[in-house]
Amino acid sequence: MSKLHLVFGGRVSDPRTLDFDDLNSIEIVGVFPDYASAEKAWRAAAQRTVDDAEMKFVVVHLHRLLQPDLIAPGAGASA
């Protein structure tokens, strides 16, 4: 399976969180086959909105969501 990555972003209520204000206005940058290309797209989107502190873009590791059993023990979030 490819290690798919999703890049998306939008306006957040607090730049220190991932609390997006309006889920209907989320910008989907794209789905990428590897982290390097996802990071490149993330950097471009973030740079485009660099002067707006309330805009935030993130990279999501879709492959980890699709096959969580493949994550090594101890590498995931705590219970």
N, C-alpha and C positions, 0 to 999 in steps of 0.2 A: 504494500500500500504506500502511496505517496505520502510524504509528510506535509499535508496541506496546512496552509496558514491563511487566516482571514484578517484583513485590515479594514477597520471601520472607525468612525469617529463622529463627534457631534458636540453640541454645547452641554457643558456640565455646570451644576450649581456650585460646585466647589472644585477647583483644579487639583486638589489633593485626593479626590475620590473618583470613582467611576459612576457617579450618580448622574446619569444623563437626563437633561431636562425634558426633552420631547422625543420619545422613541420613534415617532412618525417622521422626524426629520433627520434620523441617523443617515450619515453618508457612508455607503459601502464603497470602499476604494477597490476592493477585489479579493479574489482567492488566488493564492500563489503556491507553486509546487515545492518551494523550499524557503527556509528562513531568510536567506540572503536577498532574494527578490522581494519578499514581504517587507523586510527592513528598508530596502531602497524605496518602495512605494510609501511606507510609513513616513520616512524622512521627507519625501517630497510633499506629502499631505500636511505634515506638521510644519514644514517650512513655509508653505503657502499661507498658513494661518498663524504664523509666529507672533504677530502683534495682537492677537486676540487670546488673552489668558484663559478665557472660558471655553475655548475649543480644545478638544483632546482627541487624539487618535491612538489606537491600540492595535497590537498584533495578538491574535488569538491562535493558539496551536490546535487547529481542528483535529489533527490526528490523535491528539491526547484525549479529546472528547469522544471521538468515534471508537477508540480502542483503549479505554482506561486501564484494562488489565495488563497492558504492555508497559505501563509505567513501573519503573523499578521500585521495590519496597523502600520506603524512607524518602523517596523523591517527591511524593505527593504532599498535599496539605495535611496538616494534623487533624485528628478526629475531634 
